[in-house]
């Protein structure tokens, strides 16, 4: 089992910055990659950014150049640095840890990010 605890959400003005954290505990050696997803009411959850254990990253086009995902292996924590925030970034952001074998996804409880115009 893997437990994920997110923190760092909040209210910020457009153009501002926030950093989200996702601390993992449990059988973390089984995890292959971790990522951040976001969801707004009435819409499907979408990928924001993902990072593999090897350090490879991938971003949604809408956040490229503004968001940076990173991983601190010593702290078992994944971060999402969000800069130049826009009102359309407002969503519940959730952390996911993906296990390759057998395949399984662990989710955090989510943290609200609200960007005011």
C-alpha positions as CSV (number, residue, x, y, z in Angstrom):
1,X,0.0,0.0,0.0
2,X,1.0,3.6,-0.7
3,X,-0.4,6.6,1.0
4,X,-0.2,10.1,-0.6
5,X,-0.7,13.3,1.3
6,X,-1.0,16.6,-0.7
7,X,-0.5,20.1,0.6
8,X,0.1,23.6,-0.7
9,X,-3.1,24.5,-2.4
10,X,-4.9,27.8,-1.8
11,X,-6.1,31.1,-3.2
12,X,-3.7,33.2,-5.4
13,X,-4.1,36.1,-7.8
14,X,-3.5,35.6,-11.5
15,X,0.1,35.8,-12.3
16,X,1.1,34.4,-8.9
17,X,2.7,31.2,-7.8
18,X,2.0,28.2,-5.7
19,X,3.9,25.0,-4.9
20,X,2.1,21.8,-4.3
21,X,3.7,18.9,-2.4
22,X,2.8,15.2,-2.4
23,X,4.4,13.1,0.3
24,X,4.4,9.4,-0.3
25,X,4.7,6.7,2.4
26,X,4.3,2.9,2.4
27,X,5.7,0.5,-0.2
28,X,7.1,3.2,-2.4
29,X,9.7,1.0,-4.0
30,X,6.9,-0.4,-6.2
31,X,6.1,3.0,-7.7
32,X,7.2,3.7,-11.2
33,X,6.0,7.3,-11.7
34,X,4.0,10.0,-10.0
35,X,2.0,12.8,-11.4
36,X,-0.4,15.6,-10.8
37,X,-3.9,15.7,-12.2
38,X,-6.6,18.3,-11.9
39,X,-10.4,18.4,-12.2
40,X,-13.1,21.0,-12.3
41,X,-16.8,20.4,-11.8
42,X,-18.4,18.9,-14.9
43,X,-15.1,18.1,-16.5
44,X,-13.0,15.0,-16.7
45,X,-9.8,14.8,-14.7
46,X,-6.8,15.8,-16.8
47,X,-3.1,15.2,-16.6
48,X,-1.1,18.2,-15.5
49,X,2.4,16.7,-15.2
50,X,4.1,13.4,-14.6
51,X,7.6,12.4,-13.5
52,X,9.2,8.9,-13.6
53,X,11.5,7.4,-11.1
54,X,14.2,8.0,-13.6
55,X,13.4,11.7,-13.8
56,X,11.7,11.9,-17.2
57,X,8.9,14.4,-17.2
58,X,5.8,15.2,-19.3
59,X,3.5,18.1,-19.2
60,X,0.1,19.1,-20.5
61,X,0.4,21.7,-23.3
62,X,-1.6,24.2,-21.2
63,X,1.0,24.3,-18.5
64,X,4.3,23.9,-20.4
65,X,6.7,26.7,-19.5
66,X,4.7,27.6,-16.4
67,X,4.7,24.5,-14.2
68,X,7.6,22.3,-13.1
69,X,7.3,18.9,-11.6
70,X,10.2,17.5,-9.5
71,X,10.9,14.7,-7.1
72,X,12.9,14.6,-3.9
73,X,13.8,10.9,-3.5
74,X,15.2,11.4,-0.1
75,X,11.9,12.8,1.1
76,X,9.7,10.6,-1.1
77,X,8.0,13.8,-2.1
78,X,6.8,15.1,-5.5
79,X,6.4,18.8,-6.0
80,X,4.5,20.9,-8.6
81,X,5.8,24.5,-8.9
82,X,3.1,26.5,-10.5
83,X,4.1,30.0,-11.9
84,X,2.2,32.6,-13.9
85,X,-1.1,31.1,-12.7
86,X,-4.2,31.8,-14.7
87,X,-7.9,31.7,-13.6
88,X,-8.3,28.6,-15.9
89,X,-5.8,26.8,-13.6
90,X,-8.4,26.8,-10.9
91,X,-9.2,23.1,-10.0
92,X,-8.8,20.4,-7.5
93,X,-5.3,19.0,-7.9
94,X,-4.6,15.4,-7.0
95,X,-1.4,13.5,-6.8
96,X,-1.2,10.0,-8.3
97,X,1.4,7.3,-7.8
98,X,1.5,4.6,-10.5
99,X,2.6,1.0,-9.8
100,X,3.6,-0.9,-13.0
101,X,3.4,-4.5,-11.8
102,X,0.7,-5.3,-11.0
103,X,-0.8,-2.1,-12.4
104,X,-2.4,0.1,-9.8
105,X,-2.9,3.8,-9.2
106,X,-2.9,5.3,-5.8
107,X,-4.5,8.7,-5.3
108,X,-4.2,11.5,-2.8
109,X,-7.2,13.3,-1.3
110,X,-6.8,16.4,-3.5
111,X,-6.1,20.0,-2.8
112,X,-8.0,23.0,-4.1
113,X,-6.2,25.7,-6.1
114,X,-8.1,28.8,-6.9
115,X,-6.7,31.6,-9.1
116,X,-8.6,34.9,-9.0
117,X,-8.6,37.3,-11.9
